[in-house]
Amino acid sequence: MLALLIISTGVKADEGMWIPLLLKKYNYEEMKAKGLKLTAEQLYDVNNSSMKDAIVWFNGGCTGEIISNKGLVLTNHHCGYGAIAEKSTPQDNILDNGFWAKNNGEEKPIQGMWVSIVQKIEDVSDKIIPELKGLSEKDRAAKLQVLSKQIIDEAKKGNKLEVQLREMFKGNAYYLFTFQRFTDIRLVGTPPQSVGKFGGDADNWMWPRHTGDFSMFRIYANKNNEAAGYAPDNVPYVPKHSLPVNTKGVKEGDFAMVYGFPGRTNRYEFSQGIELAVEKINPTIVNLRDIRLKAWKEVMDKNEGDRLKLSANYAQIANYWKYFIGQTEQLKRLKVYEFKKENEAKFNEFAKGKAEYENVLANVEKAYQAYKPYALQRTYLSEGILGVSMNAKASSLMAYANNINKDTAAANKALKSAMSGNQDFYGAFFPSADEKILAQILEMYFNNIPSDQHPSYMATILKSKGKTNTEKFSSFAKMVYAKSMFSSIEKLDAFAKAPSYKKLMADPCFAMVNAFYNHYLNNYKEKVDAFNDAMGPEGRNYIKGLMEMNPNKTFYPDANSSLRLTYGSVQSYEPKDAVKFDYLTTMDGIMEKYNPADFEFNAPQKLLDLYQAKDFGNYKNADGKMPVAFITNNDITGGNSGSPVIDGNGYLIGLAFDGNWEAMSGDIVFDAKYKRTINVDIRYVLFLIDKLGGAPHIVNEMNLIK
């Protein structure tokens, strides 16, 4: 497997999300040439403290970094958004007003939040791949599950660590990641969301940017510095390593690396997958999410308390709503489909006469032709039917329904699990908005899914009152919300006290969800599984063949939420003719965008006063301006949110929070000309904590390099 990763000087070093274990062997000399001053062991070491010990996987969807010897964690504001919103009320609105704990006693415990720190990475390919040879895709999956359990169980013997096996190169390599997981996490501070989310959805995925996108938490441990559940007498965690903070600033060309947990890329996607995404999948996701966002926005605009309740859900859905718009636009603009076709033509030439590879692309084409007519079924189920809040809640009882007549214990466990989140769910549930969403999504399903693919239950829906289909879907939705037990916590709690299979099956919401889900399960899941089974071996063979075809090229695995490092430099860019974007923004840009009548571009009065007084403390640039954000050409994706941006000396210079609009196709193809990472300048973070938040004690906790 190491032979698959042969380094090449012909590939730009700013492309690639590299496995830290392999940096010394494959990347280190290139990184030194770019400006790295550290040893390879300072980046990743199992036996001694190293930079990896300061990088945390933040709650499974983001990255954070430890920046003090008292377990202080820095991440993005949008990564902590849900916790901040949950802790906010109209009486104590920390989401809008900000919050800074004056001492450890004021820090707010966050139930359910966790962070994990990688202890060790191992290449276990030789323990797995020989055992999988010659197996069918189904048998391969079963064997892999057995092997995975054996390897993980062995790694966990005699310790309290968490272990995960990660597939790389679509099954051409396997790596074992061992973590220490901490569950006592407390909110230390956050700027007001008018700072942490300045620019809102309008500026999302855009440069220039002026967002103070950060929040701060603290890891707590028991008195032996071990991971432990929440307890009042727990103490701040003492890390093996914390990142020093560079207050000197950045300039164009400076070395920059990003360490974190990128979520998911698909750089080895086939041209057919690009075509399907552009023509069908992405537009459908955008349209389905647009229905939810518009209905929620109506509620949020009417009442402050309701806005706080819906803010986290709205932000989560809106982020990737815009992402799919941008990805589609850039896939077209950068002609990614054509680029993939050219590469596939070259592969076909290489594959001629090679039994292992000569039929790969023909088999891929055959699989897509069989799959395309049904490709939207899964999207409409997950983003449409189950995208309706009440439907999603109803679906949580499907495991109960499936087990009640054959396994009472399993049914009771499923019921308990479904009921456990009721308070949180109904705290952000608005039936009037949900009813509108259901009616519109059902109509969209009816209009865009071929009639011969409709569930028979659609005929029941269309019997509802109304002259037009729109009226019928509206009448049906109104009936569902009037009669379903899922429309209120009181009704659902009453059911939980006296559960009944008959009553559940008679519920109009559950009946609808059950009908659509089983329609997919009985008619389309087999087709989707057949497609995935066909694509599995072809994807593996395609990557393996590409590596043989290009023996002098660097290959890196797709992101899969495992620890990675990417390196590059601070770099401006020119997005189009006669336009150049500088690498740095300042508070001048905040004042240019400031609009008190626009929620997305409002700003706290104190921030305006600090700007007018030019009271920037020791955090300003040499020209007297207050830096806000900068860009680098690092290769990142979702999951890197909150990742530290680190200079050649190992000092923190910022934290990544977004990508740029011109390279929204980056999850599928890296574009060296346009790809940029948008980062909060650490000096702006320090300024906001100190001057805006009035919390210099938090700044003083850090190791500042001046």
C-alpha positions, 0 to 999 in steps of 0.5 A: 500500500505504501507503493500507492503513495509515491511522492512526486515533485510534479504535483502542487503541494497545496493539493491533498489532504495528507495522512499525518502518519505518512508526512515524514516519508512523503511530504516533509521535504516538500513542506520544508521547501515551502517554509516549514521550520519544524521536524516531522516528529513535531507534527506527528509522534506517537511516543512524544507530544506533538502538534496532533495532540492539540487538534480535536475532532469537535463533536463529530462535524468540526475541528478545534484546537487546544490553545492553552495548558488548561484545555481551552479549545478554539473552534468556529462560531458556527460549530458551537452555534447549536450549543450557544442557541440552546443556552440562549433565552429571550431573558439571557440571549447569549446568541445575540449578545455574546458571552464570556465566562469570568471564571471556570465557575461561570463556564456552561456545561454542554450536554451531549458535546464531545471532543476526541484527540487522536492518539495513534494512526496505524496502517492495517492494510496488510491485515485486511486486503489479503482476506478480501481477495476474490470475494463478492461485494456482499461477502466482502462487506461481511468479511470486512465487518468481521475483520474490523471488529477483530482489529478494533477489539484487539486495539482496545484491549486494556485501555479506555480508548476509542478506535475506528477503522477508516477505508482509504482509496475506496478500499485499496488501503485501511488505517486504524485511528485510536482516540481519547474521547472527552465528554465534559465540555463547557462553553467559555465564550462566544462573540455576538452572532452579529460578529460570529455570523456577520454577513450571514447567508449572503456572504456565506462561501464568499470572499472578501469576508469579514466574519469573526467566526469563532467560539471557545470551549474548555475540556474538563477531566477528572483529577487524574487528567483522565476523560470522564463524564460531567462532574462538578469537581472535574478540572480543566484538562492539561493537554500534551500539547497546545498551540502557541499563538502568533500575534505578528500577522501574515503576509502573502506567500507565508507558509500555512498548514491546516490540521483537522478532520475534513469530512467528505470528498469525492475526487475520484468521481466518474463523469456520470456522477458529475452529470447526475449531480449537476442535472438532477441531484443538486437542483433537487436538494436545493429546491427541497431545502428552499421550501423549508428555509422559506417557511422557517424564515417566516416564523423567525421574522415574527418573534425573537424567541422563535428565532432563537429556537429555529436558528440552529436548524435554519443555519444548518440547512441553509449552509449546504443549501447554498453549497449545492447551488455553488457546487453546481455552478462551479462544476459547470463553469470549470467544465469538470464533466469534460475534464473527467471525460478526458481523464477517462479516455486516457484511462481507457487507452491505458486499460486496453488489454489489461483484464483487471481494468479494461472493462471498468468504465464500461461497467460504470456506464452500465451501472449508471444507466440502470440507476439514473431513472431511480436516482431521485427516489433516495433524495426525495425520501431523505431530503423531502419526506423525512426532511419534514420535521414531524415526519422525521419524528414519526420515522423514529418509531419505525423500529418500534413498529417493526419489533413490537410483534416479534421482539418486545424488548427491542421494541421497548428499547426503540420506543425509549430511544424515540422518546428521549429527544422529545423536549429538544425536538418540540422546543424547535417545532412549529406545526404551522410552518411544518404543515406548509412544508409538508404540502409543498414537498408532497406536491413537488414529489408528485410533479417531479417523480414519474407517476409510475414511481409514486407510492400507492398512498399517493392516491389516498392523498389525492382524495383530499378536498380541493379542486386543484392538486395544490389544494388537495395537498394543502388539505391533506397536510392540514388534516395530518397536523390536526389529527396526528399524535406527532403534532404535539409533545403532550399527545406523543407522551400520552402514546408513550405511556400506553403504546399501541401498535394499532394506534400507531399504524392508524396515525395519519403522519406515521401511515404516510411516512411508513408508506413512503419509506416502505415504497422505497424499501420494497421497490428501489432500495434493491436498485440502489444497493445493486448500483453501489455493489456494482460501483464498489469494485469498479471504484477500487479498480479505477483508483488502482489503475490510475496509480499504475497509469501515473507511477510518478504522481502523488495520490492521496485518499479522499477525506473521510473525517479522519485526521489530515494535514494540508499545506500551502501558503497565504495567497491572493487570487483573481476570480475573473477578468480585471478583478483581483482579491487581496489576501487580507480583509480589515475592519474597514470592510465591516464598516463598508458592509454595515447596515443596521436595517439588515440582520445579516450586516448589523454589528454591535455598537461597541464594535463600532465605537472601538473602530471609530476610536481605533482602539485595536490594542496590540492586535492591529497591523503595522498600518494601524488597521485591524485585520479580520480574515485572510485566505490561503490555498490550503485544500480543505472541505466540510469538517475542517471548520474550526481547523487551526491555520498554523505557520512554519514555526507551529504557531496559530495564525488563524482558524479556517471557516469557509471555502470560496465561491469560485471553487465550490467544486472542490470536493470533486476536483481541486482547482489550483487557480481558484481554490482558497480557504477563508480564515479568521485572523487570530489577531481579530479573535484576540481583539474581540475577546479582549476589547469587545468581550472584556475578557483579557483573562482568557487572552492571558491564558494563551502562550502569545508569540509577539 
